[in-house]
Amino acid sequence: MSNNKLKNTLLKSHTASHSTIAPLSDQVAGDWYKSLKIQPIEYCMVNNLNACQTKVIKYTTRCLIKNKDKKGKIQDIEKAIHCLDMLRGFVQKDVV
């Protein structure tokens, strides 16, 4: 499947599921996720990602669109790195 065809298929699927999941149209304290074509939580749920993976997606997605200052951007990147470190620890201990 070509990249464009896959992208169109995913967007159609997203549009169909987005209209049936009402809470996705609301966001408490901000609107940075609502502006995305696919919200991080949708991507993570559909792909059965674990908590560490989900948080990495969340923090890396929002770091440049939520935060206007360098400090906030770096803080979200550091949070994502921390989650990756935790995931590495779980993998090393054969937890996942």
Backbone bond lengths (Angstrom), bond angles and torsions (degrees), N, CA, C in turn:
res aa  C-N    CA-C-N  psi(-1)  N-CA   C-N-CA  omega(-1)  CA-C   N-CA-C  phi
1 M - - - 1.448 - - 1.528 108.06 -
2 S 1.312 117.05 132.54 1.461 120.54 -179.95 1.532 110.13 -70.74
3 N 1.332 115.10 159.45 1.463 119.92 -179.57 1.521 111.77 -59.77
4 N 1.345 117.23 -41.89 1.467 120.09 179.90 1.515 111.82 -65.82
5 K 1.329 116.38 -40.45 1.459 119.81 179.77 1.531 110.39 -66.03
6 L 1.334 115.73 -42.13 1.464 120.12 177.51 1.523 110.48 -62.87
7 K 1.326 116.76 -44.35 1.464 121.23 179.13 1.529 110.50 -59.30
8 N 1.335 116.73 -46.29 1.469 120.48 179.75 1.523 111.43 -63.29
9 T 1.320 116.90 -39.94 1.468 120.83 178.81 1.523 110.35 -63.67
10 L 1.342 116.47 -44.96 1.469 119.83 179.08 1.520 111.86 -64.21
11 L 1.340 116.82 -40.16 1.464 119.61 179.50 1.525 111.43 -66.78
12 K 1.335 117.53 -37.66 1.466 120.18 176.92 1.523 110.14 -64.27
13 S 1.328 115.90 -43.25 1.454 120.84 178.09 1.521 110.71 -62.58
14 H 1.315 115.45 -42.27 1.463 120.70 178.43 1.522 110.95 -61.68
15 T 1.320 116.81 -46.28 1.459 120.95 -179.07 1.521 110.68 -60.92
16 A 1.329 116.51 -41.87 1.464 120.63 179.97 1.521 111.02 -66.09
17 S 1.340 117.20 -43.77 1.466 119.16 -178.08 1.515 111.91 -76.13
18 H 1.328 116.69 -32.72 1.462 120.74 -177.47 1.524 111.32 -62.36
19 S 1.305 116.68 -38.33 1.460 119.32 -177.97 1.526 111.99 -71.89
20 T 1.326 117.66 -19.19 1.463 119.80 -178.72 1.525 112.57 -97.10
21 I 1.332 118.00 -8.34 1.457 121.40 179.81 1.525 107.92 -111.43
22 A 1.323 116.70 87.92 1.460 122.74 -172.87 1.530 114.62 -57.41
23 P 1.328 120.21 -41.23 1.465 118.93 -177.91 1.533 114.15 -59.07
24 L 1.317 118.54 -22.14 1.459 120.55 179.41 1.524 112.56 -68.47
25 S 1.317 117.17 -18.50 1.463 119.61 178.95 1.524 111.71 -83.89
26 D 1.335 117.00 -8.64 1.462 122.14 176.83 1.522 109.40 -111.13
27 Q 1.335 115.32 149.47 1.457 119.82 172.83 1.514 107.85 -143.28
28 V 1.305 115.92 129.44 1.456 121.40 178.37 1.531 108.28 -83.50
29 A 1.322 116.62 129.49 1.471 123.13 175.78 1.522 113.18 59.06
30 G 1.293 116.09 70.82 1.464 120.89 175.49 1.514 112.05 126.31
31 D 1.331 115.20 175.67 1.465 118.95 179.00 1.523 112.48 -142.85
32 W 1.329 117.31 14.04 1.468 120.17 -173.95 1.513 112.72 -66.50
33 Y 1.332 120.50 -32.53 1.465 120.98 179.02 1.522 111.15 -75.81
34 K 1.328 117.05 -35.88 1.469 120.73 -178.65 1.530 111.82 -64.09
35 S 1.324 117.23 -22.91 1.465 120.05 -178.73 1.530 112.35 -80.09
36 L 1.317 117.54 -8.55 1.463 121.73 -178.03 1.524 111.33 -85.29
37 K 1.317 116.05 152.66 1.467 120.56 177.13 1.523 110.69 -66.74
38 I 1.322 116.34 -39.55 1.462 122.43 176.66 1.530 106.79 -132.40
39 Q 1.309 116.78 123.93 1.457 119.93 -178.92 1.535 109.88 -75.10
40 P 1.327 116.51 147.60 1.464 119.73 -178.92 1.531 113.46 -53.11
41 I 1.314 117.62 -40.84 1.468 120.15 -178.23 1.523 111.26 -64.60
42 E 1.338 117.22 -36.74 1.472 120.17 177.03 1.520 110.36 -62.64
43 Y 1.330 115.95 -49.20 1.466 121.31 -179.93 1.526 110.58 -57.07
44 C 1.322 116.02 -45.81 1.461 121.04 -176.57 1.529 111.99 -67.64
45 M 1.318 117.30 -41.82 1.459 121.12 -179.76 1.528 111.15 -65.86
46 V 1.319 116.58 -46.46 1.464 121.23 -178.27 1.523 110.91 -63.22
47 N 1.337 116.69 -32.69 1.460 120.97 -177.31 1.524 113.69 -98.06
48 N 1.333 117.24 9.09 1.472 122.86 176.15 1.531 112.73 52.97
49 L 1.316 116.67 45.53 1.454 120.43 179.50 1.524 110.61 -79.92
50 N 1.324 115.89 150.24 1.462 119.16 178.48 1.528 110.27 -80.84
51 A 1.323 116.49 178.52 1.470 121.11 -174.83 1.526 112.69 -61.47
52 C 1.320 117.55 -42.20 1.470 119.97 -179.90 1.531 110.69 -64.07
53 Q 1.321 117.02 -45.99 1.457 120.75 178.82 1.529 111.10 -61.49
54 T 1.329 115.91 -41.47 1.458 120.90 -179.08 1.519 111.16 -62.46
55 K 1.315 116.77 -43.66 1.463 119.54 -179.80 1.526 112.18 -67.27
56 V 1.335 117.67 -36.00 1.470 120.39 176.33 1.528 109.90 -61.20
57 I 1.323 116.44 -45.26 1.474 120.93 177.95 1.524 109.65 -60.98
58 K 1.320 116.66 -45.99 1.465 121.94 -179.12 1.525 111.68 -58.85
59 Y 1.327 116.42 -53.73 1.462 119.73 -174.83 1.527 112.60 -68.13
60 T 1.326 117.82 -39.44 1.462 118.98 -179.30 1.520 111.44 -72.84
61 T 1.321 117.03 -30.08 1.465 119.88 178.05 1.517 111.19 -69.29
62 R 1.311 116.82 -42.90 1.461 119.47 -172.93 1.522 114.53 -88.05
63 C 1.329 118.75 -15.49 1.472 120.33 -169.99 1.527 112.75 -57.71
64 L 1.304 119.19 -37.17 1.468 120.50 -177.85 1.523 113.61 -93.25
65 I 1.337 117.47 -20.03 1.469 118.28 -178.49 1.529 112.96 -98.11
66 K 1.317 117.60 -27.10 1.471 120.84 -179.72 1.523 111.04 -84.26
67 N 1.300 115.24 -47.12 1.466 121.26 -171.33 1.523 111.50 -89.91
68 K 1.309 115.51 128.68 1.464 121.21 178.35 1.524 111.74 -92.39
69 D 1.320 116.30 -22.81 1.462 120.02 -178.00 1.522 110.80 -105.41
70 K 1.321 115.10 155.65 1.464 121.58 -178.26 1.522 111.25 -60.52
71 K 1.331 117.34 -39.19 1.468 121.29 -178.18 1.536 111.02 -59.86
72 G 1.322 117.40 -45.18 1.464 121.33 179.13 1.519 112.43 -65.20
73 K 1.331 116.38 -39.83 1.466 120.80 178.70 1.528 109.90 -62.84
74 I 1.322 115.99 -46.96 1.462 120.72 -179.20 1.526 110.65 -64.79
75 Q 1.322 117.17 -37.53 1.468 120.50 179.30 1.533 110.74 -62.15
76 D 1.332 117.91 -44.00 1.466 120.10 178.02 1.529 110.88 -65.07
77 I 1.323 117.74 -37.61 1.464 120.65 177.83 1.533 109.76 -65.34
78 E 1.322 116.98 -40.77 1.467 120.61 177.72 1.529 111.42 -64.45
79 K 1.322 117.13 -37.40 1.465 120.65 176.50 1.528 110.18 -62.91
80 A 1.326 116.50 -42.45 1.470 120.75 179.01 1.525 110.56 -63.24
81 I 1.329 116.72 -42.91 1.464 120.93 178.81 1.525 110.31 -63.25
82 H 1.318 117.43 -40.44 1.464 121.20 177.55 1.528 110.25 -60.28
83 C 1.317 116.73 -42.64 1.467 120.32 178.53 1.526 111.00 -64.51
84 L 1.327 117.48 -38.14 1.467 120.78 176.28 1.526 110.49 -65.07
85 D 1.327 116.76 -39.77 1.468 120.34 176.65 1.525 110.97 -61.62
86 M 1.347 116.39 -41.64 1.465 119.67 177.84 1.519 110.41 -64.50
87 L 1.329 116.97 -42.28 1.462 120.79 179.13 1.525 110.44 -61.49
88 R 1.330 116.68 -43.26 1.461 120.63 177.90 1.533 110.07 -58.64
89 G 1.327 116.98 -42.80 1.459 120.74 178.02 1.523 112.22 -61.12
90 F 1.326 116.96 -41.81 1.468 120.60 177.86 1.527 111.25 -65.06
91 V 1.318 116.23 -39.83 1.465 120.19 178.24 1.526 110.52 -65.66
92 Q 1.338 116.77 -43.95 1.464 120.74 179.96 1.531 112.30 -62.22
93 K 1.328 116.58 -30.03 1.469 121.09 179.78 1.527 112.06 -94.23
94 D 1.356 115.74 9.05 1.472 121.65 179.69 1.528 113.53 59.47
95 V 1.338 116.17 30.34 1.468 120.35 177.33 1.525 109.93 -78.76
96 V 1.329 116.02 -34.48 1.476 120.64 177.42 1.506 109.55 -122.45
